Amino acid sequence: MTQISIEHVAVPASLDGPGGADFLAIADLMNTQQREIWGNDDFYGTPQSQLAGRSSTPTRRRLILAARAVESREILGVVQLNLPLTDNLHTGNVNVVVAPDARRQGVGTQLYFAAEQLAAANGRRMLMTETEHLAGVGKADVDPDREDLAGTDTARFIPNDAAASFAAKLGFRLELVDRVSRLDLSDYDGGNALQEQAAAAARAGYELVFWRGACPQDLVGAYAQLRQKMSTDAPQGGLDLAEEAWDEARVREAEAREVEMDYESLVCAARHTGSGELAGHTVLEVFRNNLSVAYQDDTLVLEGHRGHRLGMLMKAANLARLREAVPGAERVYTWNAEENRYMLSINEQLGFRAVGYAGEWQKQLASA
Ligand SMILES: CC(C)(COP(=O)(O)OP(=O)(O)OC[C@H]1O[C@@H](n2cnc3c(N)ncnc32)[C@H](O)[C@@H]1OP(=O)(O)O)[C@@H](O)C(=O)NCCC(=O)NCCS
């Protein structure tokens, strides 16, 4: 077995300066892993975009550890550890990736435990990780009585593959399953009928507000509240996550990161005309390096405004706007908890179809 050492990697200031070559190797490892899972480059991240996405911000400390072959110094694997800094201070998020040729030699395990130690040293007691699986690949033959899967009754969607076996072996429990769905816009009828239906139901007094990129200054406080609510209103399964802390500064920070990562958000919000209050929002994201793919981010309707079909209205309207604003867009991906029947049914009516699953796993650290 190749001898390895585990080392911190600082995110470099630029790709062509010191540390740039190592970062390019890491970015490539991450893209290779995504291609391996999905069989396409729909989740490809340019190195420049990853440089911004893997850097720390005032709300997240992001650390990277790499496993290097002692002799050649080649990077054989990497773990990214993300530590929230303004809420959920008991948690951390890990993602381990090992180069295909270096697998099954304990590299992933060493990387993981180095990250776990670092998380514990930073006062974290709960670690979370995600595994991704293409639908129909591997047998979803996980034993329903398995101790680590006891947290969810949707475990049947997660195959017993390398990622799931690895997470289970390290002591993680599966707490939530997300369905990954895709809408092929060539099959999409524009959602006009759905939109009209929703508009009729919404005549209760809501108007739609749209923006691209930066939120208008007069709405930013209300938008921060919606973002905060989103962190707890979507199903969390058994994940030990508390409400996130959002304010105007955090919204602006997230917008600045979008610019650095070279993507743009198309936001649609519903405003209650009587009170002026924002009742909900939905967000589509488009990366400039690949305009054929869009990603659905948040969709939320605040509790007091539910039951008016605002979710459908906003989503259909924002998809129509995507087609106008980005004529080259061909498909849209979305992630929803398998237990989130309301959101799944909206997406199914719009034409989204399951292409895969993401497992959300959690481990309580022994030292806690
Ligand atoms: C999952 C991954 C990180 C494992 O890395 P690795 O260096 O091969 O892992 P290790 O050699 O330390 O394996 C530790 C344990 O995980 C489980 N495991 C790893 N790969 C497995 C496989 N292909 N099939 C079944 N079990 C597997 C085994 O229990 C293994 O212990 P064992 O070898 O004593 O049986 C690697 O396959 C990978 O990079 N996959 C793509 C990225 C990913 O899915 N990351 C998971 C995020 S949690």
Ligand as a Chemical Component Dictionary entry (heavy atoms), coordinates in Angstrom:
data_LIG
# 
_chem_comp.id                   LIG 
_chem_comp.type                 NON-POLYMER 
_chem_comp.pdbx_formal_charge   0 
_chem_comp.three_letter_code    LIG 
# 
loop_
_chem_comp_atom.comp_id 
_chem_comp_atom.atom_id 
_chem_comp_atom.alt_atom_id 
_chem_comp_atom.type_symbol 
_chem_comp_atom.charge 
_chem_comp_atom.model_Cartn_x 
_chem_comp_atom.model_Cartn_y 
_chem_comp_atom.model_Cartn_z 
_chem_comp_atom.pdbx_ordinal 
LIG C1  C1  C 0 -16.453 6.329  -0.355 1  
LIG C2  C2  C 0 -14.937 6.531  -0.541 2  
LIG C3  C3  C 0 -14.553 7.917  0.018  3  
LIG C4  C4  C 0 -14.206 5.448  0.235  4  
LIG O1  O1  O 0 -12.795 5.715  0.207  5  
LIG P1  P1  P 0 -11.753 4.525  0.449  6  
LIG O2  O2  O 0 -10.416 5.136  0.649  7  
LIG O3  O3  O 0 -11.889 3.517  -0.619 8  
LIG O4  O4  O 0 -12.309 3.935  1.835  9  
LIG P2  P2  P 0 -11.588 2.940  2.825  10 
LIG O5  O5  O 0 -10.579 2.108  2.097  11 
LIG O6  O6  O 0 -11.094 3.728  3.974  12 
LIG O7  O7  O 0 -12.828 2.011  3.245  13 
LIG C5  C5  C 0 -13.398 2.014  4.543  14 
LIG C6  C6  C 0 -14.631 1.102  4.564  15 
LIG O8  O8  O 0 -15.666 1.660  3.733  16 
LIG C7  C7  C 0 -16.418 0.588  3.131  17 
LIG N1  N1  N 0 -16.217 0.604  1.676  18 
LIG C8  C8  C 0 -15.416 1.429  0.961  19 
LIG N2  N2  N 0 -15.546 1.178  -0.344 20 
LIG C9  C9  C 0 -16.415 0.173  -0.480 21 
LIG C10 C10 C 0 -16.949 -0.528 -1.604 22 
LIG N3  N3  N 0 -16.562 -0.227 -2.849 23 
LIG N4  N4  N 0 -17.857 -1.489 -1.370 24 
LIG C11 C11 C 0 -18.260 -1.786 -0.137 25 
LIG N5  N5  N 0 -17.767 -1.177 0.978  26 
LIG C12 C12 C 0 -16.876 -0.197 0.797  27 
LIG C13 C13 C 0 -15.822 -0.695 3.686  28 
LIG O9  O9  O 0 -16.526 -1.001 4.872  29 
LIG C14 C14 C 0 -14.404 -0.273 4.005  30 
LIG O10 O10 O 0 -13.798 -1.071 4.972  31 
LIG P3  P3  P 0 -13.052 -2.436 4.512  32 
LIG O11 O11 O 0 -12.192 -2.086 3.351  33 
LIG O12 O12 O 0 -12.304 -2.813 5.749  34 
LIG O13 O13 O 0 -14.141 -3.382 4.140  35 
LIG C15 C15 C 0 -14.543 6.403  -2.043 36 
LIG O14 O14 O 0 -15.136 5.250  -2.592 37 
LIG C16 C16 C 0 -14.958 7.611  -2.866 38 
LIG O15 O15 O 0 -14.211 8.581  -2.975 39 
LIG N6  N6  N 0 -16.162 7.569  -3.456 40 
LIG C17 C17 C 0 -16.706 8.734  -4.157 41 
LIG C18 C18 C 0 -17.009 9.874  -3.163 42 
LIG C19 C19 C 0 -18.017 9.492  -2.088 43 
LIG O16 O16 O 0 -18.991 8.802  -2.380 44 
LIG N7  N7  N 0 -17.781 9.926  -0.843 45 
LIG C20 C20 C 0 -18.597 9.532  0.278  46 
LIG C21 C21 C 0 -18.997 10.663 1.113  47 
LIG S1  S1  S 0 -19.491 10.014 2.686  48 
# 
loop_
_chem_comp_bond.comp_id 
_chem_comp_bond.atom_id_1 
_chem_comp_bond.atom_id_2 
_chem_comp_bond.value_order 
_chem_comp_bond.pdbx_ordinal 
LIG C1  C2  SING 1  
LIG C2  C3  SING 2  
LIG C2  C4  SING 3  
LIG C2  C15 SING 4  
LIG C4  O1  SING 5  
LIG O1  P1  SING 6  
LIG P1  O2  DOUB 7  
LIG P1  O3  SING 8  
LIG P1  O4  SING 9  
LIG O4  P2  SING 10 
LIG P2  O5  DOUB 11 
LIG P2  O6  SING 12 
LIG P2  O7  SING 13 
LIG O7  C5  SING 14 
LIG C5  C6  SING 15 
LIG C6  O8  SING 16 
LIG C6  C14 SING 17 
LIG O8  C7  SING 18 
LIG C7  N1  SING 19 
LIG C7  C13 SING 20 
LIG N1  C8  SING 21 
LIG N1  C12 SING 22 
LIG C8  N2  DOUB 23 
LIG N2  C9  SING 24 
LIG C9  C10 SING 25 
LIG C9  C12 DOUB 26 
LIG C10 N3  SING 27 
LIG C10 N4  DOUB 28 
LIG N4  C11 SING 29 
LIG C11 N5  DOUB 30 
LIG N5  C12 SING 31 
LIG C13 O9  SING 32 
LIG C13 C14 SING 33 
LIG C14 O10 SING 34 
LIG O10 P3  SING 35 
LIG P3  O11 DOUB 36 
LIG P3  O12 SING 37 
LIG P3  O13 SING 38 
LIG C15 O14 SING 39 
LIG C15 C16 SING 40 
LIG C16 O15 DOUB 41 
LIG C16 N6  SING 42 
LIG N6  C17 SING 43 
LIG C17 C18 SING 44 
LIG C18 C19 SING 45 
LIG C19 O16 DOUB 46 
LIG C19 N7  SING 47 
LIG N7  C20 SING 48 
LIG C20 C21 SING 49 
LIG C21 S1  SING 50 
# 
